[in-house]
Amino acid sequence: MTTADRTVAVTGASGLVGGRIVERLVLDGAERVVPVVRGFGRVARFALLPQERMSFRVADLLDQEALEDAFRGVDVVVHCAFGSRGSEDERWATTVGGTANVLAAARLAGVRRVVHLSTLDVYDRTTIERITESAPARPDDPGDREYEQQKLAAERLVLRAHGDGLETVVLQPGVIYGPWAEQWTVAQLTRPAADYEHLPTGDAGISNAVHVDDVADAARLAVTAPVAAGQRYLVGSDEPVSWGAFFDAFRGMLGHGTPSGAGRCTVADWELALYRQPGRAEFGKLRRELGHHARVSFADGIALTAQWARWYGLVPASAS
């Protein structure tokens, strides 16, 4: 099968990573693309893309039958959707139960490969300084059903599903920032100015930041590379970016000065603890096996993010 004959479905196509993967696949022109969405309320960003290369399908992750219909005629599914709304139980059902439904529907529909977007947060970053794909996972916690445990449980389902005619690949990106990134861009641009008095600055902390375009590049490679079958890959940039540099860049976008640490700390203890975690991820496996090289430097990524934020109205047009 040539790449021109391949059809790729993308769940979570209206979200950050899924949306950028759709854009890259369509603009690269190598595959037919099936964006899978729950509704059409958030797909306006695709209006300028060549519509003849896309075939939108509507399906909810909790509806296996609808997913199976959406995956008919599809060769590869890139699974980006997860539970980001509702109660803890609802988010768990969407992330974990939804992933189980995607895998079952893909197998029934004759899909050849599922590429799953997981996260670096499946690893125990509190105790290790060097994170590779062989690093220990974070401990299971039956009382914790939040994001990290959800993604860990979903990833395990994907890895167990590999075989019997279905290939699976897991991608584990770090902190994803860039245009449309809700948590690590929009939320940082809209948080209280007082927070920036206490967030890291300078060389403090290890962020493992990665621009969304580099994640989309990794997904594009995982769609096609034979060697990727049954594997998982950390995704990021070899350029070290501290949490201090990350937040200093947002201070620059927002026009905030150098933090003084004055006043009552408005940042939650759990968040500050996150910025003190020692784990630095290494991306040699992705580079060696799939030929991935992060192409967006942090300086360029922040410049692109600032340009988008001005256009989107999140920062003043006069801001740097």
N, C-alpha and C positions, 0 to 999 in steps of 0.2 A: 504494500500500500504506500503510495506517495503521500506527502503532506497535503497536497492539493485534494486528495480523496478523503481526507480525515475530517470527521465531524466532532467538534468538541463542545460539550455542554458545560456551563459554569453556574453552579448554585451560588446564591448570594450575589447575583450579578449587579444588584443595585447598591451594594456596599462598597467599601473602600478598595479592598484587594480584588474582589470579584469584578468590580467595575473596571479597574485598570487592566486586569487580565483580558476581559472582553475587548477593550479598546486596542490592546497590543495585538491580540490574535487577529482582529478584523483588519487593522491597519497593516500588519505584516502580510496579510493576504494569502497565507499558506493553508488555512483551514476554513471550513464552514463553521459558524459559531452559533450555539443555541444558548442564549441567556435565559436562565431559569429564575423567575421572580415570583413573589407572592401576589404582586399587583403592579400596576403600571405607574403608580404615583411618584416613583423616584428614578425613572429611567430617562428623564429629559436630557441628561448629559450625553445620551447616545444619538440624539436627533441628527447630528451632523455626520455621523458615520455612514458608510455605504450600506444602505438598508438591505440590499440584495444579498449581502453576505451573512445576514443574521435572520434567525427564526425564533422569535420570542415564544416561550412556553410558560404557563402559569402552574405552579405547584407549591404546596406547603410541605415543609419537611416532615410534618406529622401525618401526611397522607401518602402512604407507600404506593397505592394504586396510581395516584396522580403523578408521582415521580416516575413510576415505570412507564407511563404514557409519555412523559416528557423526554425520557431517555431512549425511546424507540428510534432506531437508526443512528444512534450516537456511538462513536468509537471510544471516546475518552470523556470522563467526567472530572472536572476540577471542582472539588467540594470546598467552598469558602464560607458557606452560611453557618451561623451558630446562634445560640440563644443570647440576645442582647437586650431583650425587653421582657417585662413582666416579673412575676415573683421568682424566687430562687428555684422552686420546683418547676415552674414553666420554662425557665432558662435551661435547666438540666434536661428536661424532656426534649427541648428543641436541639440542644447540642449533642446529647448522647443518644437519645431515642431517634432523633432525626438522622444522625450519622448511620445508625443501624438500618434505618429505612432506606437511605441512599445506597448503602451497600447491597441490601437485598434487592432493591429495584434495579440497580445496575446489573446484577447477575441475571435476573429474570429477563431484562431487556437485551441481553447479549452484549453489554459494554465490555470492552477489552481491558480497560485500565481506569482506576480511580486515583486521582492525585488529591491528597487531603492536606488542607492548610491547618497545621497545628500551631505550636508556639514553643519558644525557648522556655517558657514558664513550666513545662512539664518536668524540668530538671530541678533538683534540689540546689538552688543557687546560694543558699545560706551557708553552706559548709565547704564548698569547693571553689578553687580559684580558676581552674582551667576546665571549661566545659567542651566536651566532644560528644559525639553520638553514643559513646560507650559510658558516659557519666551516669551516676545513679539517678533514678527518677525521684521526684519529691515523694515523701511517704504518703501512703493512702490514709485518708482521714474520713471515716464514714459520717462524721458530724459536720463535715465541710462539703457543701455542694456548690461552691462558687466557681468562678471562671477557671482557675488552674486545675482543680479536680475534674471539672467538666471536660476540659481539653485532654487531660490525661486519660480519662475513661474512653473518650471518643477515639483517641489515637490507638489505644490498645485494640479496640474493635477493628480498626482499619488494618492493623498489622496482622491480626488473626485471620482476616478475610482473604489474605493473599493466597492464591492457589486455586486449582480446579477451574481454570479458564479465566479467572479474574486476577489481574495484576493490581497491586496497590503500591503507592508511593506516598511518603509522608514528608512534608516540608515544615521546618520549625524556625520561623523568623523571630528576630528579636523585636525591639521596640520600633514599630512601623510609624513613620511620620510622612507628611507630605500633603498635597491637596486632597481634600475630602476626608482626611484621617480624623475620626471623631475623638478618640481618646487622647492621642499624642500630638494632635495639632489643634483642632477646634476647641477641645476642652481646656487646653493650655492657653489659648488666646482669649478665652472668655472667663477664666478663673479670676477671683478677686486680686486686685493689685497688692493687697497686704500679704498674700501668699508668697509673692516674689521676694519679700524681705527675708524669708526663711528657707526658700528652696536652695539647692546646691548652687555654687558658683565656682568659677575657675576650673581646677583640675579634680574636683571632688567627685568620687563615684565612678562607676562603670555602667554606661547606658546600653551598650550593644545596639545602638540606633542603626536603622536601615531605611533607606528611602523606598517608597512604595514601588517605584519603577524597577528597582533591583529585585524585589520580591516577585514582581510580574515576570521578569526575565527568568528567574529560577523556575517558576511554574511553566513557562514556555518550554524550557529545556526538559523538565520532568514529563511533559506530555509526550515527547518524542523519543527520549533516550532509552534504548533497550536495557542498558546496564542499571537503570534506576529501579527496575521491577523488584519489589519486596524490600526496598531500602528506605531509610529516613535520612534527611539532610538538614543540618543547621544552615540557616540562610542569613547572611549579613555582609558587612563590609570589613575588610582587614584594617581600615583606617580607625584607630581607637578614638572614640568620642566619649568624653566624660559627661556625667550628669550635669556638672557645672557648666560645661560648654554648651550642652543642649539647652539648659534654661537661660543661660546668658544670651543665646541666639534669640529666644523668645522675648527676653527683656528688650533686646534691640528692636525687634519688630514692634513692640508695644510702647517703646519710648520710656521704659523704666530705667532708673539709674542703678548704680552699683548697690547691692543690698547691704543694709546696715545691721540686720538682725534685731532691730529695735521693735519694741512693742510685744504684745502677746502673740505667741506662735499660733497661726491659724491653719497650719498644715497638720493633718492627722498623723498620729504616731506610726500607724501601719505604713503610711506612705513614706515617711522619712526613713523607716527601716528598710523599705524597698531600695532606696537610693544608697544604702550602705552595704548592700549585698556584694560579695567579692567576686562573683563568677564572671569571667570574661570568656565569651564563646569563640571557638575557632572554626573556620570554614574551609579547611583544607580538603575535606572529603567532597564537598560540592564542587570545588575547583578542580580537583584531580579527576573525578569521575564524570562530571557533566560539563566541565569547561566553563564554569560560571565565574566571572570576574565582576565585582560590583563596579559600575561605571559612573555612578553619581557620587561625587565627593560630598562631604558634609557641607562645605561652603556653597557648592552649587545647589545642593538639595534645599538648604535654607533660603537661598536666593529665589528659587522656584516657588517655595512655599510662601515666602513673603509676597511675591508677585500675585499668586493666587489669592492670598488673604486680603490684599488690597482690593482686588477685583470683586471678591465675595463680600466685602464690607466688614471684615472682622478687625481690620486695623485701618487707621486713617490713611488716606491716599498720600499724605505727605510723609508717612513714616518710612524709615529706612528698612 
